[in-house]
Amino acid sequence: MITQLSDYFISGNMIHMSILTLLLAFVFLAAWKAPAWVWKLGLLALVSGILFGILGYYQIFDFTQSNGDVSPSVLMGGYKCALVPVIFGFIIFIVSLVINIFHTPRI
């Protein structure tokens, strides 16, 4: 389980996944110190994950353009790696929404 998670972390680009992990830590810190920021940090993580995914797709297109004929299995592996930060950004956003739901005042 841990090995599989670290493989996803590495395949999603170490820098991008580190930034998203810091945003996840900030979401938990904001839930404790500044609850009004939780939703905004989650939204920032979502937008960052989408941006990192677009950058991954740009790298795939650049590689395909420079190398010409690329096998479909290599191409699909690149697509899979480009989607990892997007999925992680969505997970962080969902976590921030759940935290935000529990922090809302009750009627």
C-alpha positions as CSV (number, residue, x, y, z in Angstrom):
1,M,0.0,0.0,0.0
2,I,2.7,2.5,1.0
3,T,4.9,1.5,-2.0
4,Q,1.9,2.1,-4.3
5,L,1.3,5.5,-2.9
6,S,4.9,6.5,-3.2
7,D,4.9,5.3,-6.8
8,Y,1.9,7.6,-7.5
9,F,3.7,10.4,-5.8
10,I,6.8,9.9,-7.9
11,S,4.9,9.4,-11.2
12,G,2.9,12.6,-10.7
13,N,6.1,14.7,-10.7
14,M,7.8,15.2,-7.4
15,I,7.6,19.0,-7.4
16,H,4.0,19.2,-8.3
17,M,3.0,16.5,-5.8
18,S,5.1,18.1,-3.1
19,I,3.2,21.4,-3.6
20,L,-0.1,19.6,-3.4
21,T,1.0,17.8,-0.3
22,L,1.9,21.2,1.3
23,L,-1.5,22.5,0.4
24,L,-3.1,19.4,2.0
25,A,-1.1,20.2,5.2
26,F,-2.2,23.8,5.0
27,V,-5.8,22.7,4.7
28,F,-5.5,20.7,8.0
29,L,-3.6,23.6,9.6
30,A,-6.3,26.0,8.5
31,A,-9.0,23.8,9.9
32,W,-7.4,24.2,13.3
33,K,-6.3,27.9,13.1
34,A,-8.3,29.7,10.4
35,P,-11.5,27.7,9.3
36,A,-12.5,30.4,6.8
37,W,-9.5,29.5,4.7
38,V,-10.2,25.8,4.4
39,W,-12.4,26.1,1.3
40,K,-10.1,28.6,-0.4
41,L,-7.1,26.4,0.1
42,G,-9.0,23.4,-1.2
43,L,-10.0,25.3,-4.3
44,L,-6.3,26.4,-4.7
45,A,-5.3,22.7,-4.6
46,L,-7.9,21.8,-7.2
47,V,-6.9,24.6,-9.6
48,S,-3.2,23.7,-9.0
49,G,-3.8,20.0,-9.7
50,I,-5.6,20.9,-12.9
51,L,-2.7,23.3,-13.9
52,F,-0.1,20.6,-13.1
53,G,-2.1,18.1,-15.2
54,I,-2.2,20.5,-18.1
55,L,1.6,20.9,-17.8
56,G,1.9,17.1,-17.9
57,Y,-0.1,17.0,-21.1
58,Y,2.1,19.7,-22.6
59,Q,5.1,17.5,-21.8
60,I,3.4,14.6,-23.5
61,F,2.6,16.6,-26.6
62,D,6.1,18.0,-26.7
63,F,7.6,14.5,-26.5
64,T,5.3,13.2,-29.2
65,Q,6.1,16.1,-31.5
66,S,9.9,15.7,-31.1
67,N,9.9,11.8,-31.4
68,G,7.3,11.4,-34.1
69,D,5.9,7.9,-33.9
70,V,5.2,6.9,-30.3
71,S,3.6,3.6,-29.3
72,P,0.2,3.8,-27.7
73,S,1.3,2.1,-24.5
74,V,4.0,4.8,-23.9
75,L,1.4,7.5,-24.7
76,M,-1.2,6.1,-22.3
77,G,1.4,5.8,-19.6
78,G,2.1,9.5,-20.0
79,Y,-1.6,10.3,-19.9
80,K,-1.9,8.3,-16.7
81,C,1.0,10.1,-15.0
82,A,-0.4,13.5,-16.1
83,L,-3.7,12.7,-14.4
84,V,-2.2,11.9,-11.0
85,P,-1.9,15.5,-9.8
86,V,-5.4,16.3,-11.0
87,I,-6.8,13.4,-9.0
88,F,-4.8,14.4,-5.9
89,G,-6.0,18.0,-6.3
90,F,-9.6,16.7,-6.4
91,I,-9.1,14.6,-3.3
92,I,-7.7,17.6,-1.4
93,F,-10.7,19.7,-2.5
94,I,-13.1,17.0,-1.3
95,V,-11.3,16.8,2.0
96,S,-11.5,20.6,2.4
97,L,-15.3,20.5,1.6
98,V,-15.9,17.9,4.2
99,I,-13.9,19.9,6.8
100,N,-15.8,23.0,5.8
101,I,-19.1,21.2,6.2
102,F,-18.2,20.2,9.8
103,H,-17.0,23.8,10.6
104,T,-20.2,25.5,9.5
105,P,-22.4,26.8,12.3
106,R,-25.4,24.6,13.2
107,I,-28.9,26.0,13.2
